[in-house]
Amino acid sequence: MTVFYILGLLFLALVILIPLLERSKVRMSEQQMGKLGRWVWPLVMVLLITQLLYLVFAR
């Protein structure tokens, strides 16, 4: 049942956030997106390693 609550909240957030983001006047240049894009993969790797360590040491 909890899964349905989570899915419902995610769907509701999408229904609310997508129209707000489309109306937003904030536009990013290619250079700004490139700067932010360089941070995505290292942060994903840090999160994966943290999750792995949590799973290993939590048992």
Backbone torsions as a table, in degrees:
resi	resn	phi	psi	omega
1	MET	NA	-35.3	-179.6
2	THR	-61.9	-35.2	-180.0
3	VAL	-61.2	-39.1	179.6
4	PHE	-66.6	-36.7	176.1
5	TYR	-63.8	-44.4	-179.8
6	ILE	-64.2	-45.6	178.7
7	LEU	-62.6	-39.7	178.1
8	GLY	-63.1	-43.1	178.1
9	LEU	-64.9	-40.6	177.9
10	LEU	-64.0	-42.7	178.6
11	PHE	-64.0	-43.3	178.6
12	LEU	-62.2	-41.8	178.1
13	ALA	-62.4	-40.9	178.0
14	LEU	-64.7	-42.5	-179.6
15	VAL	-62.3	-35.1	-178.7
16	ILE	-83.2	-44.6	-171.7
17	LEU	-76.0	-36.2	-177.0
18	ILE	-61.7	-48.5	177.1
19	PRO	-62.0	-36.8	178.9
20	LEU	-65.3	-41.3	179.4
21	LEU	-69.1	-34.5	178.7
22	GLU	-68.4	-33.6	179.1
23	ARG	-80.0	-16.2	-177.7
24	SER	-63.3	141.8	-179.5
25	LYS	-92.1	1.1	-178.1
26	VAL	-75.7	120.3	178.1
27	ARG	-123.5	140.3	-179.7
28	MET	-108.8	141.1	176.8
29	SER	-77.7	167.8	179.1
30	GLU	-63.0	-34.9	-179.4
31	GLN	-67.6	-41.8	178.4
32	GLN	-65.0	-41.4	179.0
33	MET	-65.0	-36.7	177.7
34	GLY	-64.1	-40.0	178.0
35	LYS	-63.7	-44.1	179.3
36	LEU	-70.0	-36.0	-179.2
37	GLY	-63.6	-28.0	178.8
38	ARG	-68.1	-21.8	-178.9
39	TRP	-88.2	-17.5	-172.0
40	VAL	-64.9	-55.5	-175.4
41	TRP	-64.5	-43.0	175.8
42	PRO	-60.1	-38.7	178.5
43	LEU	-67.8	-37.5	176.4
44	VAL	-63.1	-41.9	178.9
45	MET	-64.3	-41.1	177.7
46	VAL	-62.0	-42.8	178.6
47	LEU	-64.3	-40.8	179.1
48	LEU	-65.3	-42.9	179.1
49	ILE	-65.1	-41.1	178.0
50	THR	-61.8	-43.3	179.1
51	GLN	-65.1	-40.4	178.2
52	LEU	-62.2	-45.8	178.7
53	LEU	-63.0	-39.1	177.9
54	TYR	-62.1	-44.1	-178.9
55	LEU	-67.7	-35.7	-178.3
56	VAL	-71.2	-44.9	-173.5
57	PHE	-91.3	-9.5	-179.9
58	ALA	-77.8	-18.1	-177.6
59	ARG	-86.6	NA	NA
